[in-house]
């Protein structure tokens, strides 16, 4: 069994719904172990000023990294091709940590990712 920490984000007009649908997709290929819930964050590393909706998932999966990455990027590409908003990100799915290895150090060090990590540690009534 493999573990991953995934960061999802959108700054499109219906961002919370895009993020929620992406979580639904991920639940078809992995078991969700922990979920930050949706939260707002300021844009980082981008020229846009639109607030993002982010969500962090910790998952367990039988998929190897390459397969998990490919499936997430195929989903992301399909949504981005179907729903286009100028200067907006419809959905972004990044595997930041896989089996304890930090694969995306810039994301891992970002305020938006660390805000989500802190939310993972909070007691919650989310189901």
C-alpha positions, 0 to 999 in steps of 0.5 A: 500500500502506498500513501500520498498527500495531494493538494487540490486547488481551483480559483474558477468561479465555481471553485468549491464544486470543482475541488469537491468533484476532484475529491470524488474522482480521487475516491474512485482510485484511492482510500481517503485517510484524512481530508482538510476540507475546503479552505480559501487561500491567497494566490502564490507563485502566480500573477492572478489575484483570484482567491483559491479554494484548496483542499489537502487529502492524505490517501492510501492507494495500491497504485504506484506513483506513475499511475496515480500521477497519470490518472490525476493529470488526465482528470485535470486535463479533461476538466480544464479542456471542458471548462475554460475561464480566462486567467483562472485554474479550473482544477489543479491536482498535485501529489506533493508527498508520496510514501514520505518523499517530498516530490514538490518542495515549492508546494510543500513549503507554501502557505496554502499547503501548510494551511491545509496540513494544519487543518488535517490535524484539527478534530473534525465532524467531517464524514 
